[in-house]
């Protein structure tokens, strides 16, 4: 298993290849559909973002409330395909990594290649296990969205698979990408 630390850089992601298993440590930001919509609206209006996208990683996740004595509740990935329409403005702002589940459209694969980013897969159905890899959790923005608000997670040895590497090579065959499998 490779070890990767955030924030990401081209130097770090250039070493990653599709299908490789990695342990990620550092800061990731959670964001699902509604948070993505709000981020893109802020970008279009040229307003300040709640966190810097430069070299950041967004995890397509809505963590559940933290049980007593725990840092985070279950924090498994959501289907990435739903965020595909929001990807380019975020990449233009410097986003370097995305974490989710399932395939991406061929357009997103090309955007990942163009902007030199990476798409990681988190093991779905393992949200409780992934929560154990969260060292801290802090609300960053859009509290009104509840579980879909943006949280900053500090993770240690978060298990991931490189789904699409920075050269646009995907573990998914082209025909199933559009179906999100």
N, C-alpha and C positions, 0 to 999 in steps of 0.2 A: 504494500500500500504506500502510495506517495503521500507526503504531508504538504499541505498548502496553507499559507497564512494570508489573511486579509489585512489590509487592503491588497487588492490584486494589482498586478502590473503586467505589461506585455511580456516582460522577461519571465515572470512566473507562469503565465498561461501558455506561453510558447512551448513549454516542456510537457504539456498535457496532451494526451491523445485519446481519441474516442474510445470508449469502453474501459478506460483505466479506472481503478478504484482509488479513491483519495480520502484522506482525513483532513477536513477543513477546521482550522482554528482561527478565531478572531471575531470580528463584528460582521453581522448580516442584518439586513432590514426586512421585516415581513411586509408584504403588500399583496392584496388580492385585487379583484376587479374594480371595486369602487375606489380604493386608494390609488390605483393606477390612473383611473379617470381623473381624479383630483390632481395628481401630480402633473399629468399632461396638460390639464387646464392651466395650472400655474406656469408651466413652461411657455405655453402659447401666449399668456398674458405678460410674460417676462417678469413674473413675481418671484420672490425668494422661495426656495424649496425648504422643507423642514429639515433636510440633511443634505450633505453634499453627495451627489451621484458619482463624482470622480473616483474611479477605481473601486467603487462599492459593489456589493452583491445584494440583490433582492431575492428573497425567498418567498415563493408563492405559497403563503401559509397564513392561516388565521388561528393563532394559538388559543387554546381554551383557557379559561381562568385557572390561575395557579391554585392547586389544592393546598391546604394548610401545611406549612413546613416545606413546601416545594418551590423552586424557582419559577417553573413554568408548568402549565398543563400540557396535554397532548399537543404536539406541533408537527403533524404530518403534512406532506405537500398536497397542494391542490392541482388540478389539471391546468397545465401551462398554456394550452391552446387558446384558452379564454383571454390571455393577456397579449396575444400576438399582435393585435391592432394597436397596442400602446408601446411596443418595443422600440421603434426607431427614435422617437423623441428622447427617450431615456438613454439610449446608446449615444446619441449625439451629445448629450450632457455629460458623458464620461462613464456611464455604467459599464462595468467589466464582467459581471457575472450574474447569472440567473439560476435559481434552483427551483425545481418543480417535479412534476411527473408527466409522463407521456411525451409523444412526439411533438414537433413544431412544424409549421408550414415551411415550404421550400423558400419562401420570401424571408422568413426569420433566419433560416440557415444562411442565406446570402447576406443578411444584415450582420449576423455574427461574424462572418468572414470579413465584411467591409470595415466594421468598426473594431475588429480584433478583440472579441469578447469570448465568453465560454458559457455553455449551458450545462448545468449539473443536474443529475437525477437523484432525488432522495428516495429511499425505500418507502413506498406507500404501504399503509397498513401497520406501520411501525411508529406511529406518533408518540406513544408512551415511551418507547425506547429512545427516540430522538430527543424527547424532553429531558432525559437524563444527561444529555450532552450540553445542555444550556446552563451556563454559569451565572448569567444575569439577564434580566428582561426589563426593559424600560419603555414606557409609552412615549412615542416621539410626536405623533400627529394624528389628527382626525379621530379623536376620542368618540365622537358621535357615531362612528361606524362600528363600535363594539369590538368584537373579535377581528373584524376586518380593518381596524385601525393599524397604523404603522407602529411597529415595535422595533426597538433595537435589541438584538440578541447577541450576547457574547457566547460563543460556542467553543468547545474543545473536542477535538477528534470526532467531528461530525461526519458520519460515513456517507460518501457520495460516489456516484459514477459519472464520468465525463460522457454526457449524452451527445454534445456537439462541440468539437474542439474549435480553436480559433481560426482554423483553415476551412471551416464549414463542413467538416466530415462528421457525419451522423451515424449513430448506431442503428437508426431506424431506416428501413428501405423507403425510398421516395413514395411509393404507393400508399403506405400506411401513415405517412406524416400528416397528410391532410385530415386523417381520421382521428388523430390524437392518440394513437395506441402506443 
